[in-house]
Amino acid sequence: MEPVVIIQDGADRDEDVQRWAAAHARLVGAGLEVHRPKDDFRAQLVVVGHRGPGSSALGLGGHVLPLLATTHCDTVVVRGTPAALDAEHRHVTALVSGGSGDGRVLRHATDFARRRGARLRVLHAVPPSQVRGGIEADHRFVLTRAAAALGGFAHRAVLVHAHPHEAIARCTDTDLIVVGSGDAHQSGTVTRAALHHAPCPVLVVHQPVLEAFHGHIAVPTPRRPVRSQA
């Protein structure tokens, strides 16, 4: 089994990162290793702190986005409140967008929730400017499709009329937010919002290049609601 790998950029150890990674490694029965960003390694999960050299005004280290763009596995960016870091809320939140990466996000969120004995929330954030007429039905269909992909796994579906960063900041009862990696070369808007605003660790699910450009997650798809004609 491949190890859980901590990426340490600089001489100082981040105790929150060390504690979170060690707890997860024990949970999945994996080894734990520490590497530098440019090291050659294999991992089932990469864990990194959100602060570091070159931190931006919003507190995101300059090493985080380049790491997400080059790593070939899922990555957890450790940030948030002490309660979230210690998994005291027993809640995992999956952010879905309606894209082809939702299936992978849901599978990983379900796995984390099951291992931790946590409840699963599936969240879709819609900016208020997009909530009108048939578009509302389209956004609700995103959650319907997510429920079909979960295959009966217990969850709470939530449609929030807010910008992604606003919805993410409100997840104060969540131990982990799970998002897709966005574009193959740069993190998407929702992913960046989570990295900057989440009150808890963020799991960025890796999306293989072929899947990002050509593939789709195969999930049971309910019929899309038909818009009424005016």
C-alpha positions as CSV (number, residue, x, y, z in Angstrom):
1,M,0.0,0.0,0.0
2,E,1.3,3.4,-0.9
3,P,1.9,5.8,2.0
4,V,0.4,9.0,3.1
5,V,2.9,11.7,2.2
6,I,3.4,15.0,4.0
7,I,4.8,17.8,1.8
8,Q,7.0,20.0,3.9
9,D,8.1,23.2,2.2
10,G,10.6,24.8,4.6
11,A,12.4,23.9,7.8
12,D,9.5,24.4,10.1
13,R,7.1,21.5,10.8
14,D,3.4,22.3,10.7
15,E,2.0,20.5,13.7
16,D,-1.6,20.6,12.4
17,V,-0.5,18.9,9.2
18,Q,1.5,16.3,11.1
19,R,-1.4,15.5,13.3
20,W,-4.0,15.3,10.6
21,A,-1.8,13.1,8.3
22,A,-0.9,10.8,11.1
23,A,-4.5,10.3,12.1
24,H,-5.5,9.6,8.5
25,A,-2.6,7.1,8.0
26,R,-3.7,5.2,11.1
27,L,-7.3,5.2,9.9
28,V,-6.4,3.6,6.5
29,G,-3.6,1.5,7.8
30,A,-0.9,3.2,5.7
31,G,2.6,4.3,6.3
32,L,3.5,8.0,6.7
33,E,6.4,9.8,4.9
34,V,7.7,13.4,4.7
35,H,9.0,14.8,1.4
36,R,10.0,18.1,-0.1
37,P,7.9,19.4,-3.1
38,K,10.5,18.4,-5.7
39,D,11.1,14.9,-4.3
40,D,10.3,11.8,-6.4
41,F,7.7,9.8,-4.5
42,R,4.5,7.7,-4.8
43,A,1.6,8.3,-2.5
44,Q,-2.1,7.4,-2.0
45,L,-2.7,10.8,-0.5
46,V,-0.6,14.0,-0.3
47,V,-1.1,16.3,2.7
48,V,0.1,19.9,2.8
49,G,-0.4,23.0,4.9
50,H,-2.2,26.0,3.5
51,R,0.4,28.4,4.8
52,G,4.0,28.6,3.8
53,P,6.7,30.6,1.9
54,G,5.1,33.2,-0.3
55,S,1.7,33.2,1.4
56,S,-0.8,35.4,-0.3
57,A,-2.9,38.1,1.3
58,L,-5.7,35.5,1.8
59,G,-3.3,33.2,3.6
60,L,-2.6,30.6,0.9
61,G,1.0,29.5,0.5
62,G,2.6,30.0,-2.8
63,H,3.5,26.3,-3.0
64,V,-0.1,25.0,-2.8
65,L,-1.5,25.7,-6.3
66,P,1.7,24.5,-8.1
67,L,1.6,21.3,-6.1
68,L,-2.0,20.7,-7.0
69,A,-1.2,21.3,-10.7
70,T,1.6,18.7,-10.7
71,T,0.7,16.0,-8.2
72,H,-0.8,12.7,-9.5
73,C,-2.9,11.8,-6.6
74,D,-5.5,13.3,-4.2
75,T,-4.3,16.1,-2.0
76,V,-5.5,17.4,1.4
77,V,-4.8,21.0,2.1
78,V,-4.9,21.3,5.9
79,R,-6.5,24.4,7.3
80,G,-9.4,25.4,9.6
81,T,-10.6,25.4,13.2
82,P,-9.2,23.0,15.9
83,A,-12.5,21.2,16.0
84,A,-12.5,20.5,12.3
85,L,-8.8,19.5,12.3
86,D,-9.7,16.9,15.0
87,A,-12.8,15.7,13.1
88,E,-15.1,16.6,16.0
89,H,-18.1,17.6,13.8
90,R,-18.6,14.2,12.2
91,H,-19.6,15.8,8.9
92,V,-18.1,15.5,5.4
93,T,-19.2,17.9,2.7
94,A,-18.9,17.2,-1.1
95,L,-19.1,20.2,-3.4
96,V,-20.7,19.2,-6.8
97,S,-21.0,21.4,-9.9
98,G,-22.7,19.2,-12.4
99,G,-19.5,18.4,-14.2
100,S,-18.0,15.1,-15.1
101,G,-15.7,15.1,-12.0
102,D,-18.7,14.9,-9.6
103,G,-18.7,11.1,-9.6
104,R,-15.1,11.0,-8.4
105,V,-15.7,13.7,-5.7
106,L,-18.8,11.8,-4.4
107,R,-16.9,8.5,-4.2
108,H,-14.1,10.0,-2.2
109,A,-16.4,11.9,0.1
110,T,-18.4,8.7,0.7
111,D,-15.3,6.8,1.5
112,F,-14.1,9.4,4.0
113,A,-17.6,9.6,5.6
114,R,-17.8,5.9,5.9
115,R,-14.4,5.5,7.4
116,R,-15.0,8.3,9.9
117,G,-18.5,7.4,10.8
118,A,-19.5,10.8,9.6
119,R,-22.6,12.2,7.9
120,L,-22.4,13.2,4.3
121,R,-23.7,16.5,2.9
122,V,-23.8,17.1,-0.9
123,L,-23.7,20.8,-1.6
124,H,-24.3,22.7,-4.8
125,A,-23.8,26.5,-4.7
126,V,-25.6,28.7,-7.2
127,P,-24.9,32.5,-7.4
128,P,-28.2,34.4,-6.9
129,S,-27.9,35.9,-10.4
130,Q,-28.4,32.4,-11.9
131,V,-31.5,31.5,-9.9
132,R,-34.4,32.2,-12.3
133,G,-36.9,30.2,-14.4
134,G,-35.8,26.9,-15.7
135,I,-32.2,27.4,-14.5
136,E,-33.4,26.6,-11.0
137,A,-34.6,23.2,-12.2
138,D,-31.2,22.6,-13.9
139,H,-29.4,23.2,-10.6
140,R,-31.7,21.0,-8.6
141,F,-31.0,18.3,-11.3
142,V,-27.4,18.4,-10.3
143,L,-28.3,17.2,-6.8
144,T,-30.7,14.6,-8.3
145,R,-27.9,13.2,-10.4
146,A,-25.6,13.2,-7.4
147,A,-28.1,11.1,-5.4
148,A,-28.3,8.6,-8.2
149,A,-24.5,8.4,-8.2
150,L,-24.4,7.7,-4.5
151,G,-26.6,4.6,-5.0
152,G,-28.6,4.9,-1.8
153,F,-25.8,6.1,0.5
154,A,-27.4,8.3,3.2
155,H,-26.8,12.0,2.7
156,R,-28.3,15.4,2.9
157,A,-28.6,17.4,-0.4
158,V,-28.4,21.2,-0.1
159,L,-28.9,23.8,-2.8
160,V,-27.5,27.1,-1.6
161,H,-28.3,30.4,-3.4
162,A,-24.8,32.0,-2.8
163,H,-21.5,32.4,-4.4
164,P,-19.2,29.3,-3.9
165,H,-16.9,31.2,-1.5
166,E,-19.9,32.3,0.6
167,A,-21.3,28.8,0.8
168,I,-18.0,27.3,1.7
169,A,-17.3,29.8,4.5
170,R,-20.7,28.8,6.0
171,C,-19.6,25.1,6.4
172,T,-18.6,25.6,10.0
173,D,-19.8,22.2,11.1
174,T,-17.7,20.3,8.6
175,D,-14.5,18.3,9.2
176,L,-13.6,18.0,5.5
177,I,-14.7,19.6,2.2
178,V,-14.2,17.5,-0.9
179,V,-13.8,19.3,-4.3
180,G,-12.7,18.4,-7.8
181,S,-9.4,19.6,-9.1
182,G,-10.9,21.8,-11.8
183,D,-9.0,22.3,-15.1
184,A,-6.1,19.9,-15.7
185,H,-3.5,22.8,-15.6
186,Q,-5.0,25.1,-12.9
187,S,-7.4,24.8,-10.1
188,G,-11.0,25.8,-10.9
189,T,-13.0,28.6,-9.3
190,V,-14.7,26.5,-6.7
191,T,-11.5,24.7,-5.8
192,R,-9.7,28.1,-5.2
193,A,-12.7,29.3,-3.2
194,A,-12.4,26.3,-0.9
195,L,-8.6,26.6,-0.5
196,H,-9.0,30.3,0.5
197,H,-12.2,30.3,2.6
198,A,-12.8,26.8,4.0
199,P,-13.1,26.5,7.8
200,C,-11.7,23.0,7.6
201,P,-9.3,20.8,5.6
202,V,-9.9,20.5,1.9
203,L,-9.6,17.3,-0.1
204,V,-8.8,18.1,-3.8
205,V,-9.7,15.0,-5.8
206,H,-7.2,14.4,-8.6
207,Q,-8.8,14.2,-12.1
208,P,-6.6,12.3,-14.6
209,V,-5.8,14.2,-17.8
210,L,-7.7,11.8,-20.1
211,E,-10.8,12.0,-17.9
212,A,-10.6,15.8,-17.7
213,F,-10.6,16.3,-21.5
214,H,-12.4,13.2,-22.9
215,G,-14.0,11.0,-20.2
216,H,-17.1,11.1,-18.1
217,I,-17.9,9.3,-14.8
218,A,-20.4,6.6,-15.6
219,V,-23.3,6.9,-13.1
220,P,-27.0,6.2,-13.2
221,T,-28.6,9.3,-14.7
222,P,-32.2,10.2,-13.9
223,R,-34.2,11.9,-16.6
224,R,-33.6,15.7,-16.8
225,P,-36.7,17.7,-16.0
226,V,-38.4,19.2,-19.1
227,R,-38.8,22.9,-19.1
228,S,-42.3,24.2,-19.7
229,Q,-42.7,26.3,-22.8
230,A,-44.1,29.7,-22.2
